[in-house]
Amino acid sequence: MSAAASIRPHALVTGASRGIGAAIARRLAADGWALTLTGRQPPTALAAELGGTAVAMELTRADSVADAVAAARAAHGPVVALVNNAGAVETAPFGRTSPALWQRMMDVNLTGPFLCCQAVLADVRAAGPRGRIVNVASTAALKGYAYVSAYTAAKHGLLGLTRSLALELAAEGPTVNAVCPGYTDTDIVRDSVARIAERTGRSADEARAHFTQANPQGRLVQPDEVAAAVAWLCSPAAGAVNGQAIALCGGETM
């Protein structure tokens, strides 16, 4: 661990290769955090850009998570903040939601964050009032959506985990919160727009309306907006905010 790294607080961001995760990494770097960025394929280019460390991690495997956290500590010291951003979504009508699909959604969106929280728990506890865990959930943690029952159930579970862990750690100082973005302008949504347009013969704008119409502001959330909320929750200014689900959706969940 370098002397420079030891001065800066250390944040570990999962699923940092692109989209919301990359935006969070850039914002935390701008705020002075030392960074460990993880993905199935380590985000080496982004880590080099931000002066951080890239680590390969399969977040559904406890041994891989433990190895990644050990590498993070070796590079930048104890993990003061964990941002559980990695996730995945698969769509299917409930009647065609197979047990395998259900389990994949649970593994990536709920068990993975659970394993990461456990792996950094001692560090976050030792950080006291500076310790932070931020789980990137979804508006699917706050309401139901058709055709994504497994994903929605997993994100509801992630919010429950957030609230329970927040209460367990409250007296020791660390905070645990969730951010819940609505449809966000990422590769995942853009790919979905393209598939809808191809399947239905609609224009790209007509296909995009499927995602923007749920937001009362009539737009997609921007990754930088999610990153700003995460950065605030990781800051000393948010020390009294604990166990919360912050919706970033233009009012969709009201």
C-alpha positions as CSV (number, residue, x, y, z in Angstrom):
1,M,0.0,0.0,0.0
2,S,1.5,3.4,-1.0
3,A,1.7,6.3,1.4
4,A,-0.6,8.3,-0.9
5,A,-3.2,5.6,-0.8
6,S,-3.0,5.3,3.0
7,I,-4.1,8.9,3.4
8,R,-7.2,8.6,1.2
9,P,-10.3,6.6,2.3
10,H,-10.7,3.4,0.3
11,A,-13.9,2.6,-1.6
12,L,-14.6,-0.7,-3.4
13,V,-17.1,-0.5,-6.2
14,T,-18.5,-3.7,-7.8
15,G,-19.6,-3.8,-11.4
16,A,-17.5,-0.8,-12.2
17,S,-16.8,-1.5,-15.9
18,R,-19.5,0.7,-17.4
19,G,-22.7,2.6,-16.9
20,I,-23.7,3.5,-13.4
21,G,-20.7,1.7,-11.9
22,A,-18.2,3.6,-14.0
23,A,-20.0,6.9,-13.2
24,I,-19.8,6.1,-9.5
25,A,-16.1,5.4,-9.7
26,R,-15.4,8.6,-11.5
27,R,-17.4,10.6,-9.0
28,L,-15.7,9.0,-5.9
29,A,-12.3,9.5,-7.5
30,A,-13.1,13.2,-7.9
31,D,-14.1,13.3,-4.2
32,G,-10.7,12.0,-3.2
33,W,-11.4,8.3,-2.6
34,A,-8.8,5.6,-3.3
35,L,-10.6,3.0,-5.5
36,T,-10.8,-0.7,-6.0
37,L,-12.9,-1.5,-9.0
38,T,-14.2,-5.0,-9.7
39,G,-15.9,-6.9,-12.5
40,R,-15.9,-10.3,-14.1
41,Q,-13.3,-8.8,-16.4
42,P,-11.3,-6.3,-14.3
43,P,-11.9,-2.7,-15.5
44,T,-8.2,-2.0,-16.0
45,A,-8.5,1.0,-18.3
46,L,-10.9,2.9,-16.0
47,A,-8.8,2.0,-12.9
48,A,-5.7,3.3,-14.6
49,E,-7.5,6.5,-15.6
50,L,-8.6,7.1,-12.0
51,G,-5.4,5.9,-10.3
52,G,-7.2,2.9,-8.7
53,T,-6.8,-0.8,-8.8
54,A,-8.8,-3.2,-11.0
55,V,-9.6,-6.7,-9.6
56,A,-11.5,-9.6,-11.2
57,M,-14.3,-10.8,-9.1
58,E,-17.2,-13.3,-9.5
59,L,-19.5,-11.9,-7.0
60,T,-21.6,-15.0,-6.7
61,R,-18.7,-17.1,-5.3
62,A,-17.6,-16.5,-1.8
63,D,-13.9,-17.5,-2.5
64,S,-13.7,-15.0,-5.4
65,V,-15.2,-12.2,-3.3
66,A,-12.7,-13.0,-0.4
67,D,-9.8,-13.0,-2.8
68,A,-10.9,-9.7,-4.4
69,V,-11.3,-8.0,-1.0
70,A,-7.8,-9.2,0.1
71,A,-6.3,-7.7,-3.1
72,A,-8.2,-4.5,-2.4
73,R,-6.8,-4.3,1.1
74,A,-3.3,-5.0,-0.1
75,A,-3.5,-2.1,-2.6
76,H,-5.3,0.6,-0.6
77,G,-5.8,-0.6,3.0
78,P,-9.1,-1.3,4.8
79,V,-12.3,-0.8,2.8
80,V,-14.1,2.2,4.3
81,A,-16.9,2.2,1.8
82,L,-18.5,-0.6,-0.2
83,V,-20.7,0.2,-3.2
84,N,-22.6,-2.9,-4.3
85,N,-23.4,-1.9,-7.9
86,A,-23.0,-5.1,-9.9
87,G,-26.3,-6.6,-11.0
88,A,-28.2,-8.1,-13.9
89,V,-31.7,-8.4,-15.2
90,E,-33.5,-11.1,-17.2
91,T,-37.1,-10.8,-18.4
92,A,-39.7,-13.5,-18.7
93,P,-43.4,-13.9,-18.0
94,F,-43.9,-15.4,-14.6
95,G,-45.2,-18.7,-16.0
96,R,-42.0,-19.0,-18.1
97,T,-39.6,-18.0,-15.2
98,S,-37.6,-21.1,-14.8
99,P,-36.0,-22.1,-11.4
100,A,-32.6,-21.5,-13.1
101,L,-33.5,-17.9,-14.1
102,W,-34.9,-17.3,-10.6
103,Q,-31.7,-18.5,-9.0
104,R,-29.5,-16.4,-11.4
105,M,-31.3,-13.3,-10.4
106,M,-31.1,-14.1,-6.7
107,D,-27.4,-15.0,-7.0
108,V,-26.3,-11.8,-8.8
109,N,-28.7,-9.3,-7.2
110,L,-29.0,-10.5,-3.7
111,T,-26.5,-13.2,-2.7
112,G,-23.6,-11.3,-4.4
113,P,-24.2,-8.1,-2.3
114,F,-24.6,-10.3,0.8
115,L,-21.2,-11.9,0.2
116,C,-19.6,-8.5,-0.4
117,C,-21.1,-7.0,2.7
118,Q,-19.8,-9.9,4.8
119,A,-16.3,-9.7,3.3
120,V,-15.8,-6.1,4.1
121,L,-17.9,-6.0,7.4
122,A,-14.9,-6.0,9.7
123,D,-13.3,-3.1,7.8
124,V,-16.5,-1.0,7.7
125,R,-17.1,-1.6,11.4
126,A,-13.5,-0.5,12.2
127,A,-14.1,2.7,10.2
128,G,-16.8,3.7,12.7
129,P,-18.8,6.8,11.7
130,R,-16.9,7.0,8.4
131,G,-17.9,3.5,7.3
132,R,-20.4,3.2,4.5
133,I,-22.2,0.5,2.5
134,V,-24.4,1.7,-0.4
135,N,-26.4,-0.9,-2.3
136,V,-27.5,0.1,-5.8
137,A,-31.0,-1.4,-5.9
138,S,-33.7,-0.2,-8.3
139,T,-37.2,1.2,-8.3
140,A,-38.0,-2.5,-8.5
141,A,-37.1,-2.6,-4.8
142,L,-40.0,-0.2,-4.2
143,K,-42.7,-1.4,-6.5
144,G,-43.7,-4.3,-8.8
145,Y,-42.9,-4.6,-12.5
146,A,-44.4,-7.2,-14.9
147,Y,-42.2,-9.7,-16.6
148,V,-39.3,-9.3,-14.2
149,S,-40.6,-11.1,-11.1
150,A,-37.3,-12.7,-10.2
151,Y,-35.3,-9.5,-10.5
152,T,-38.0,-7.5,-8.6
153,A,-38.0,-10.1,-5.8
154,A,-34.2,-10.0,-5.6
155,K,-34.2,-6.2,-5.4
156,H,-36.9,-6.2,-2.7
157,G,-34.6,-8.6,-0.8
158,L,-31.6,-6.3,-1.3
159,L,-33.6,-3.4,0.3
160,G,-34.5,-5.7,3.2
161,L,-30.9,-6.6,3.7
162,T,-30.0,-2.9,3.6
163,R,-32.5,-2.0,6.3
164,S,-31.5,-4.9,8.6
165,L,-27.8,-4.3,8.3
166,A,-28.3,-0.6,8.9
167,L,-29.9,-1.4,12.2
168,E,-27.2,-3.8,13.2
169,L,-24.4,-1.3,12.6
170,A,-26.2,1.9,13.7
171,A,-24.8,2.0,17.2
172,E,-21.2,1.5,15.9
173,G,-21.4,4.4,13.4
174,P,-21.3,3.0,9.9
175,T,-24.4,3.6,7.7
176,V,-26.0,1.3,5.2
177,N,-28.3,2.8,2.5
178,A,-29.7,2.0,-0.9
179,V,-30.2,4.1,-4.0
180,C,-33.1,3.0,-6.3
181,P,-32.7,4.3,-9.8
182,G,-35.5,4.1,-12.3
183,Y,-34.7,3.4,-16.0
184,T,-31.3,4.8,-16.5
185,D,-29.4,5.8,-19.7
186,T,-27.0,2.9,-19.8
187,D,-26.0,0.3,-22.4
188,I,-28.5,-2.1,-20.9
189,V,-31.4,0.2,-21.6
190,R,-30.1,1.2,-25.0
191,D,-29.7,-2.4,-26.0
192,S,-33.3,-3.0,-24.8
193,V,-34.5,-0.1,-26.9
194,A,-32.8,-1.6,-29.9
195,R,-34.4,-5.0,-29.3
196,I,-37.9,-3.6,-28.9
197,A,-37.5,-1.5,-32.1
198,E,-36.3,-4.6,-34.0
199,R,-39.0,-6.9,-32.6
200,T,-42.0,-4.4,-33.1
201,G,-40.9,-2.4,-36.1
202,R,-41.1,0.8,-34.0
203,S,-38.7,3.7,-34.4
204,A,-36.0,4.1,-31.8
205,D,-37.8,7.1,-30.2
206,E,-41.1,5.0,-30.0
207,A,-39.2,2.1,-28.4
208,R,-37.5,4.5,-25.9
209,A,-40.9,5.8,-24.9
210,H,-41.5,2.4,-23.3
211,F,-38.9,3.4,-20.7
212,T,-39.3,7.1,-20.4
213,Q,-43.1,7.1,-20.0
214,A,-42.9,5.7,-16.5
215,N,-40.9,8.7,-15.3
216,P,-43.1,11.7,-14.6
217,Q,-40.2,13.9,-16.0
218,G,-40.5,12.0,-19.2
219,R,-36.8,11.0,-19.4
220,L,-34.2,8.5,-18.5
221,V,-32.1,9.0,-15.3
222,Q,-28.5,9.8,-16.0
223,P,-25.7,7.7,-14.5
224,D,-24.0,10.8,-13.1
225,E,-27.2,11.5,-11.1
226,V,-27.0,8.1,-9.5
227,A,-23.3,8.6,-8.9
228,A,-24.0,12.0,-7.2
229,A,-26.4,10.3,-4.8
230,V,-24.0,7.6,-4.0
231,A,-21.1,10.1,-3.4
232,W,-23.3,12.1,-1.0
233,L,-24.2,8.9,1.0
234,C,-20.5,8.1,1.2
235,S,-19.7,11.6,2.5
236,P,-19.6,12.8,6.1
237,A,-22.6,15.1,5.3
238,A,-24.8,12.0,5.2
239,G,-23.8,10.6,8.5
240,A,-27.4,10.7,9.9
241,V,-28.9,9.0,6.8
242,N,-29.2,5.3,7.5
243,G,-31.4,2.4,6.3
244,Q,-32.9,4.6,3.5
245,A,-34.0,3.8,0.0
246,I,-33.4,6.9,-2.1
247,A,-35.5,6.8,-5.3
248,L,-33.9,8.4,-8.4
249,C,-36.8,8.2,-10.8
250,G,-38.4,11.6,-11.4
251,G,-41.3,10.8,-9.0
252,E,-42.2,7.4,-10.5
253,T,-42.7,5.7,-7.1
254,M,-44.9,8.4,-5.6
